[in-house]
Amino acid sequence: MAETDRFNQSPAFVDVDLYETDRPLREAVAANGVDSEAETRLLAAFGRRWGAAEMADHARLANENPPRLEAYDAKGFRRDLVEYHPSYHHLLKESVGASLHSSSWTPDGGRAEPPANVARAARCYMVAQVENGHLCPIITTHAAVAPLTAGNGAAAAMIRKVVTRHYDPSFRPWEEKFGMTLGMALTERQAGTDVRVAVTRAEPCEDGFSITGQKWFVSAPMSDAFVVLAQSEAGPSCFLVPRFRPDGEVNALQYVRTKNKLGNRSNASVEMELRGAFGWLLGEEGRGVRLAMEMVQLGRLDCAVSSAGLMRAALDRALHHARHRIVFGKNLIAQPMMRAVLADLALDVEAAVALVMRLARSLDLAAADPHERLRARLLTPVAKYQVAKIAPALIAEAMECLGGNGFIEDGVLPRLYREAPVNAIWEGSGNVVCLDVLRILAREREAVLGVVAALAAEAGDLAGADEAVAAVREAIDHPEPERVARRAVERLALLACAAALRSGGSPVAETFARTRLAGPATFTYGTRPLSIAEIDRLLERVLPE
């Protein structure tokens, strides 16, 4: 083959408009309130910016040069700093500048007007396609504002610093900075799932609390302050712990080591020791778990959104390769078996996008609508469970579409594959979120059944809707609900996907319901009974013109 034919290799996948080429995304945000010309223009500009080759290069560099812990200086004094590659800082500056960390909050800690959460979810979805690791401090900052609203004057002042669009990575007291980021420190070595058994202690001291203990997994360690769960006299409580004490001295937070993670390599996670660190109480003593759950819920939505973004990025690479690779005399995209696989992948991606954007809409409406508030509370763990669970398998199938090239670290797919499992673990792994759903079902049985009935009504006559409702009822009435929890959560997730597709006007809603909600169980992509017309329709919606 002539060298001018580029050896039958697809061209580089760069300078892609992540918004205009994504029809399911455009339709989903429009269906959920982002419908003004001004808002659409902003998303379009954002998609062009993040699809640029420059951003892809920064993503590569940030992951090839992982952060490094500087526990001590040359003289043996504590530093407890994590150093990042300049590309990581560039990505964070871009994301903070676009207000991904705070656009759904107002300077006084209130909720921004709709469709703030939908617009933010769309931007996070596009960013995750390029580089997911740096989204961690974006997600923790956004989520940590929730417990800060229950804090003192310092917490209120921090919120005003957070909602600026100024990224300031300098290590100095937060009062001296124009912008800041927030982290969370909940997990302990013996207390991951059950944070109520945390042993970190908080003792009253002048103007606050002195906090002593260890935290096993703290991401975004260069945050300017952390929401920390610790035991006070009244039980588990939340505290706001800054990197610098009010007197300007460095607070007693020591970093033991960074975690050697499977993925998420651009972002650091550390083990932290608090040695009498100063902190302010957030909310009431003994109510820390409830306060922390507000933060966790916001993080779970972002896990689902970013998982959908990873899935779309993998699908795009598979589609791009199939359009350009010639096998047995014709392009892969023209070959029936490959088309069936790609269409099957596209269907899961479109359903995930519809689900998370409708969920973001519920968050937008929650303050004024009790039904939407409960819908958000119920479906956030459900969406996180489903989308984060299917992402690794979908990305693995996309890798197969590229053959050996998909397995090579020079490309993006291995990074996407390593990145995907963390979203299923962070903010509660599968069993944890299913237990959370069971608690909601038990506490608010009739109201939850009302939400499920509304989902079924939105799904209309789609196949499998009634069976999904029955699965949820079975979990509510079962003498051992944990035995059927995963099945119920999965069926509820599929029902919510079908409802989001149907209510959003997607032409693939019936296909999704027939092959997922009511379809026979299959274990690999490309095995579901899609007609030629359905395959054509699905691929038409995800292939750029």
C-alpha positions, 0 to 999 in steps of 0.5 A: 500500500502506498505511504500516501494512503497512510497505511489504512489508518484513520486520521487523528481525532482532533479539533472536534466540535463536541456540541454541534456534532452531538445530536443526542446532547443538543436534543437532551439539553433543549428538552430540559430547559436549555433552549434560549439562543444565548445559552445554546451559543455558550454551549456551542462555543464551549464544545469547540473550545474543549474539542480543540487539539490543544486541549487534547494535548493538555489532557495527554500531558496531565496524565503522562506526568502524574502529580507528586507529593512533596511531604518534606523540603530539603531541610526535612521540614514538612511541606505537605504539598502536591505538585501537578504538571502545568497542563493539569493547572491549565485544564483546571483554569479552563474549567473554573473559568467556565464556572463548572465548579460553581455555576449552580450556586449563587454568591450567598449559597442559594441555588441558581435559577434553572436551567443552571444544573442542566447547562452545567451537566452538559459542560461537564459531560463534554469536559469528561470526554477530554480529561476526567481527572481534573474534574475531581476538584471541580466536583468536590468544590461544587458538592462541598458548597452544600454543607458550607451553607450550614456554616458560620461566617467563614463558610459564607465568605468561602462560598463567595470566593468559590463562585468566582471564576478565578483559578488560584493554585497558590498555597496561601491563606484563603482570605488572601486569594481571589478564588478557591477550591474545596475538598472532602475528607470522609473515608477512614481505613476502617470506615469507608461504606459505614462512615458512622464508625469513623474514629477521627475526633473533634474537641472544642477549642477556642473559636472552633474545634481541634480535629485529630485522626486519619483519612484514608482517601482524600482526593483534590488534596491541594484544595483550600479547605476540606469538609471533614467528618469527625466524631464530636460529643454528639456523634458524627459531625461535619467540620470545615478545615482550612489549609491555613489556620485563622492566625495565618499558620499552616494547619496541622494536615499532614499527607502520608502518601499518594494513592497509586491508582488504576486510573484518574492519574492526573488527579492526586488522592492522598492519605491524610493525618489531622494532628489537632487541625483547626476547624469550624463546625458545619450545621449541628453536632451529631448531624454530620452524616445527613449533611455529608449526604447532601454533598455525596448526592451532588457528587453522584450526579457528577459521577453519572454525567462524567461516565456518560462523557467517557462513554461518548468519547469511546464511541466517537473513537470507534465511529471515527475508526470505522468510518476510515478503516477499510477491511475486506474491501469496504469501510468498517462502518458499512459492514453489518456486524460492525454497524450492529455493534456501533448502533448498540453502543450508541443506544446506551450512550444516548440513553445515558445522556437523556437520563443525566440531563433529565436528572439535572432538570429535576435538581433545577426544579427541586426547590419549588417542586416536592415531586421533582425533589424526591425524583432527584433524591431517588434517581441520583443513586439509580443513575449513578449505579447504572451509567457508571456500571455500564461504562467500562464494558462499553469502553472495552467494546469500543476498544475492540472496534479499533483492534490492537490500536485500541489497546495501545497507550498512545491512544486515548481509549486505554485512559478512558478504560482505566478512568471508568471504574472509579465513577462506580466506586466514588460516592458509594459503590454499587451495593452502597447506592442500592442500600440507599435506594432501599432506605428511600423506598422504606421511608417514603413508600407512597411518595416513591411509588408516585415518582415511579408511576410518573416515570411509567406515565412518561414512558407511556406504552413503551415495552417493559414499563409495567414490569419495571414498576413491578420490580420496584414494588417487589423490592418494597414488599420483599421480606428480604429487600437486599436480595432483590435490590440490584434488580430493582435498581437496574429496572428502575434505571432502565425505566428512567432512561426510557421515560427520559428518551420518550419525554425528550422526543427521542426517536430511539425511545421505542428501540431502547425499551424493546431491547433493554427494558423488555428485551431478552438478557444479552451480555455483549454488544451487537447481539440485540435484535436491532432492525436495519432501519433502527441501526441506520437511525442510531448511527445517523444520530451520532455520526457528524455530517 
